[in-house]
Amino acid sequence: MEYVQSSIATLHELDDPRPSAPIERASVVVPMTEREYAGLAADRVLTTLEDLNPARVIVPLRAPPTRVTSFRQWLATYDLTLEVLWCDGPRISKLLEGAGLEGRSGKGRDVWLALGRAAKEEFVVVHDADTVSYDSSFLTRLLFPLAHGFKFTKGYYARVEDRQLYGRLFRLFYVPLIRALRTAHPTSYLRYLDSFRYALAGEFAATAEMVTQIRAPRSWGLEVGTLADAFDAAGFAHTAQVDLGRYEHDHRAVSGPTGLSEMSRSVGETLFRTIAQHDISIDFETLPHRYRNTAKQLLDQYAIDATFNGFEYPRSREREQIETYTKSIQPPGSPDYLPAWSDVDITPSAVVDAAVADADAVNTELTEDDTDSSIE
């Protein structure tokens, strides 16, 4: 426990705070993929939201057509004002293509599709559905600063489970990379990025006005992209970070299509683009070496911290991850952003109509198939 302030307002968990917050004026966006279906963590999140009763819950869903109907039926069992936006249907694709917004799918695109609708309420909260330790204080803590003049709130927590340190992508990639960059470029923007206790947390809240200014990277870089827009829209004075206490969720492997290695490439690309947008020129020839040195210094610090607490610390595996992440330090490719909702021609209502029509069509097709099978 500590109470140190940083460059942004930091709200600490000193005595299990459960502050009053404008839940009735908030939308909650909970992105899901097919792996969340009827899961214990997702059920905990939704059951908790039932007790809190926010103005609306929006679930942007990335799943194959065969899972959409069962997903909607499951989500309908919760006593919530809940909307499911299926993000992978043909009408959604056609709508985005007509607006010149076609491109790959991913978490960032899913959340962006929901943000337009979510901004109908005064405040918007975004968090993941795989949080085993989710409780009612998460929502109230994230919303509390917004009711007191702040525009953007970011959650933070210690990723400690089973007597081990987790949060590897943040500890071993983001933190040393930002610090290596900040040493070479002591700018306000990099100081802002280095101010967050857990910059890659998926939990944030913002005013509806700020939400409409978010330019979402389509994939895993959403968290970093959001911080870039928060720096421009809220700055140091109107940004807060909030201690969410104990936090447990699913762990990812290093390799594989959704592993930490792939995520590091997306996070790195987004980070480097936002840095360039803030007029900072990166020396990519020397940065991998500077990152590696900074990461290895931190590795020694993590090791002694773990030993101090009697934790296991797999030094060799963490060193291997640093080498893996070093390969992600490359000049970014072409930008792959969705523009701010304030700058697009389509409307949130059009997105909702297309997503619902796509989901209804899938349900009709499945019903007809069942009827045909029974006739046979």
C-alpha positions in Angstrom: 0.0 0.0 0.0 1.3 3.5 -0.8 -0.1 6.9 -1.5 2.4 8.5 -3.9 1.0 10.9 -6.5 2.5 11.0 -10.1 2.1 13.5 -12.9 -1.6 12.6 -13.1 -4.0 12.3 -10.2 -3.7 8.8 -8.6 -6.6 7.5 -6.5 -5.4 4.7 -4.2 -7.1 1.8 -2.6 -6.3 2.8 1.0 -9.4 1.4 2.7 -11.5 -0.5 0.2 -13.1 2.6 -1.3 -16.6 2.2 -2.8 -17.4 5.8 -3.7 -20.8 7.0 -5.0 -20.7 7.4 -8.7 -23.2 8.3 -11.5 -23.8 4.8 -12.6 -27.3 5.7 -13.8 -25.8 8.1 -16.4 -23.2 5.6 -17.7 -22.9 3.1 -20.6 -20.7 0.1 -20.0 -19.0 -1.5 -23.0 -17.9 -5.1 -22.5 -16.3 -6.6 -25.6 -16.5 -10.3 -26.0 -15.4 -13.1 -28.3 -16.8 -16.6 -28.6 -14.4 -17.8 -25.8 -16.4 -15.7 -23.3 -19.6 -17.6 -24.0 -21.2 -18.7 -20.7 -17.9 -18.4 -19.0 -17.6 -18.0 -15.2 -15.6 -14.7 -15.5 -18.1 -13.2 -17.9 -21.0 -14.4 -15.8 -19.4 -12.7 -12.7 -19.1 -9.4 -14.6 -22.7 -9.5 -15.9 -24.2 -10.6 -12.6 -22.4 -7.7 -10.9 -23.6 -5.3 -13.5 -27.2 -6.5 -12.8 -26.9 -5.3 -9.2 -25.4 -2.0 -10.3 -27.9 -1.3 -13.1 -26.1 1.1 -15.4 -28.1 3.0 -18.0 -27.0 0.6 -20.7 -24.6 -2.3 -21.3 -23.3 -2.8 -24.9 -21.5 -6.0 -25.9 -19.6 -5.8 -29.2 -19.4 -9.4 -30.2 -16.7 -11.0 -32.4 -17.9 -14.5 -33.2 -18.8 -16.8 -36.1 -22.4 -16.8 -37.3 -23.0 -20.2 -35.7 -22.5 -18.8 -32.2 -24.4 -15.5 -32.5 -27.9 -16.8 -31.7 -26.8 -18.8 -28.6 -24.8 -15.8 -27.5 -27.8 -13.5 -27.7 -30.0 -16.0 -25.9 -27.4 -16.3 -23.1 -27.0 -12.5 -22.7 -30.8 -12.0 -22.7 -31.0 -14.0 -19.4 -29.4 -11.1 -17.5 -31.6 -8.4 -16.1 -29.9 -5.5 -17.9 -30.6 -2.9 -20.6 -28.2 -4.8 -22.8 -27.5 -4.5 -26.6 -25.5 -7.0 -28.5 -23.6 -5.6 -31.6 -22.4 -8.5 -33.7 -19.3 -7.0 -35.4 -18.8 -9.6 -38.1 -21.9 -9.6 -40.2 -22.3 -8.6 -43.9 -24.4 -5.5 -43.3 -21.8 -4.1 -40.9 -19.0 -4.9 -43.4 -21.0 -3.1 -46.2 -21.7 -0.1 -44.0 -18.0 0.3 -43.1 -17.0 -0.3 -46.7 -19.4 2.4 -47.9 -17.8 4.9 -45.5 -14.3 3.9 -46.5 -13.7 2.2 -43.2 -13.2 -1.4 -44.3 -10.2 -3.3 -42.9 -9.2 -6.1 -40.6 -11.2 -6.9 -37.5 -9.9 -6.9 -33.9 -10.7 -5.7 -30.4 -10.1 -2.1 -31.3 -12.6 -2.2 -34.1 -15.2 -4.0 -32.0 -14.9 -1.4 -29.1 -15.0 1.5 -31.6 -18.3 0.2 -33.1 -19.8 0.2 -29.6 -18.4 3.6 -28.5 -20.7 5.6 -30.8 -23.8 4.0 -29.3 -22.3 4.2 -25.8 -21.8 8.0 -26.1 -25.6 8.5 -25.9 -25.0 8.5 -22.1 -23.0 11.1 -20.3 -20.2 8.7 -19.3 -18.7 5.6 -20.8 -16.9 2.8 -19.1 -15.0 0.1 -21.1 -13.7 -3.1 -19.5 -13.0 -6.7 -20.4 -15.2 -9.7 -19.6 -12.4 -12.1 -18.5 -11.9 -10.7 -15.0 -12.2 -13.5 -12.4 -11.9 -10.9 -9.5 -14.4 -8.4 -10.9 -16.6 -6.7 -8.2 -18.9 -3.7 -8.0 -16.2 -1.3 -6.9 -14.5 -1.4 -10.4 -17.3 0.5 -12.0 -17.8 3.1 -9.2 -14.0 3.7 -8.9 -13.7 4.3 -12.7 -16.6 6.6 -12.8 -15.9 8.6 -9.6 -13.3 11.0 -11.1 -15.6 11.8 -14.1 -18.2 13.2 -11.7 -15.5 15.5 -10.2 -14.2 17.3 -13.3 -11.9 14.7 -14.9 -12.4 13.6 -18.5 -10.5 10.3 -18.6 -9.9 7.6 -16.0 -7.6 4.6 -16.3 -7.7 1.6 -14.0 -4.5 0.0 -12.6 -3.7 -3.0 -10.4 -0.9 -5.4 -9.5 -0.9 -8.6 -11.6 0.1 -11.0 -8.9 -1.3 -14.5 -8.8 -0.2 -17.9 -7.5 2.8 -16.2 -5.9 4.1 -15.0 -9.3 4.4 -11.7 -11.1 2.3 -11.5 -14.2 1.5 -8.5 -16.5 4.5 -9.6 -18.6 3.7 -7.5 -21.7 3.5 -4.4 -19.6 6.4 -5.1 -17.3 8.9 -6.5 -19.9 7.9 -4.6 -23.0 5.9 -1.4 -22.5 7.7 0.0 -19.4 11.3 -0.5 -20.5 10.5 0.7 -24.0 8.8 3.9 -22.8 11.7 4.6 -20.4 14.3 4.1 -23.1 12.4 6.4 -25.3 11.8 9.0 -22.6 15.5 9.1 -21.8 16.3 10.1 -25.4 13.2 12.3 -25.8 12.2 14.0 -22.5 8.9 15.2 -23.8 5.5 15.8 -22.2 3.9 13.1 -24.3 6.3 10.4 -23.2 6.1 11.6 -19.6 2.3 11.2 -19.8 2.7 7.6 -21.1 5.1 6.8 -18.3 2.8 8.2 -15.7 0.3 5.2 -15.7 0.8 2.4 -13.3 -0.7 -0.1 -15.8 -0.9 1.5 -19.1 -2.1 -1.6 -20.9 -5.1 -2.2 -18.6 -8.3 -2.7 -20.6 -10.3 -0.7 -18.0 -11.0 2.9 -18.6 -13.8 5.5 -18.4 -14.3 8.8 -20.2 -16.9 11.5 -20.8 -19.1 11.0 -23.8 -17.4 14.0 -25.4 -14.0 12.5 -25.1 -15.2 9.1 -26.3 -16.2 10.6 -29.6 -12.6 11.8 -30.1 -11.0 8.3 -29.8 -9.3 7.1 -32.9 -9.2 3.3 -32.3 -6.5 1.1 -33.7 -8.2 -2.0 -35.1 -6.3 -4.6 -33.1 -4.4 -5.0 -29.8 -3.0 -1.4 -29.7 -6.3 0.0 -28.5 -5.1 0.8 -25.0 -2.1 2.8 -26.2 -4.1 4.5 -28.9 -6.6 5.5 -26.3 -3.9 7.1 -24.1 -2.7 9.1 -27.1 -6.1 10.6 -27.6 -6.5 11.1 -23.8 -3.3 13.1 -23.8 -4.7 15.4 -26.5 -8.2 15.7 -25.1 -7.7 15.5 -21.4 -4.0 16.1 -20.7 -2.4 15.8 -17.3 -4.9 18.1 -15.5 -8.0 16.1 -16.5 -6.6 12.5 -16.4 -6.8 10.2 -13.3 -5.8 6.7 -12.6 -7.6 4.5 -10.1 -6.5 1.6 -8.1 -8.8 -1.4 -8.8 -7.2 -3.6 -6.2 -7.0 -7.3 -6.7 -7.2 -8.3 -10.3 -7.1 -11.7 -11.9 -7.9 -12.8 -15.5 -6.9 -15.2 -18.1 -3.2 -15.6 -19.0 -1.9 -15.7 -22.6 1.0 -17.7 -24.0 3.9 -15.9 -25.5 3.5 -17.4 -29.0 0.5 -18.0 -31.2 -2.0 -15.8 -33.0 -3.3 -14.2 -29.8 -0.2 -14.5 -27.8 2.0 -11.9 -26.1 4.5 -11.8 -29.0 1.8 -10.9 -31.5 0.3 -8.4 -29.1 3.7 -6.7 -28.6 3.9 -6.1 -32.4 0.5 -4.4 -32.3 1.2 -2.4 -29.2 4.6 -1.4 -30.6 3.2 -0.3 -33.9 0.5 1.8 -32.3 2.9 3.3 -29.8 5.4 4.3 -32.5 2.7 5.9 -34.7 1.4 8.0 -31.8 4.9 9.1 -31.0 5.5 10.2 -34.6 2.1 12.0 -34.4 3.5 14.0 -31.5 6.6 15.1 -33.5 9.1 12.8 -31.9 11.6 11.1 -34.3 12.7 7.6 -33.2 16.2 6.2 -33.9 15.2 2.6 -34.7 18.8 1.5 -35.2 19.7 2.1 -31.5 16.3 1.7 -29.8 16.4 -2.2 -29.6 19.7 -2.1 -27.8 18.6 0.7 -25.5 15.3 -1.2 -24.8 17.1 -4.4 -24.0 19.5 -2.7 -21.6 16.6 -1.0 -19.8 14.5 -4.2 -19.7 17.4 -6.2 -18.2 17.9 -3.6 -15.4 14.2 -3.9 -14.6 14.5 -7.7 -14.7 17.0 -7.5 -11.8 14.6 -5.3 -9.9 11.6 -7.7 -10.5 13.8 -10.6 -9.4 14.7 -9.1 -6.0 11.1 -7.9 -5.5 9.8 -11.4 -6.1 12.5 -12.9 -3.8 11.6 -10.4 -1.1 8.0 -11.7 -1.2 9.0 -15.3 -1.4 7.7 -15.6 -5.0 9.0 -17.8 -7.7 10.8 -15.8 -10.4 11.5 -17.5 -13.7 14.4 -15.2 -14.7 15.5 -17.2 -17.8 11.9 -17.2 -19.2 11.6 -13.5 -18.7 14.9 -12.9 -20.3 13.8 -14.9 -23.3 10.6 -12.8 -23.5 12.7 -9.7 -23.6 14.5 -11.0 -26.6 11.2 -11.9 -28.3 9.8 -8.5 -27.7 13.0 -6.9 -29.1 11.9 -8.2 -32.5 8.8 -6.0 -32.3 10.8 -2.8 -32.2 10.5 -1.8 -35.9 9.2 1.2 -37.8 5.5 1.0 -38.0 3.6 0.2 -41.2 0.8 2.2 -42.7 -1.7 3.5 -40.1 -4.6 1.2 -39.4 -6.9 3.5 -37.4 -10.6 4.0 -37.3 -11.3 7.8 -37.1 -13.0 9.5 -34.2 -16.8 9.2 -34.2 -16.9 13.0 -34.4 -15.3 12.7 -37.9 -17.2 10.0 -39.6 -20.2 10.1 -41.9 -22.0 7.0 -40.5 -24.2 7.2 -37.4 -24.2 5.0 -34.3 -27.8 4.2 -35.1 -26.8 2.8 -38.5 -24.3 0.6 -36.9 -26.8 -0.7 -34.4 -29.4 -1.3 -37.1 -26.9 -3.2 -39.3 -25.6 -5.3 -36.4 -29.0 -6.3 -35.2 -30.2 -7.1 -38.7 -27.2 -9.3 -39.3 -27.8 -11.2 -36.0 -31.6 -11.5 -36.8 -30.8 -12.9 -40.2 -28.5 -15.5 -38.7 -31.2 -16.6 -36.3 -33.7 -16.8 -39.2 -31.4 -18.9 -41.3 -30.7 -21.3 -38.4 -34.5 -21.6 -37.7 -35.2 -22.4 -41.3 -32.4 -25.0 -41.3 -33.9 -26.7 -38.3 -37.3 -26.7 -39.9 -35.9 -28.2 -43.1 -34.1 -30.9 -41.1 -37.3 -31.8 -39.2 -39.2 -32.2 -42.5 -36.5 -34.5 -43.9 
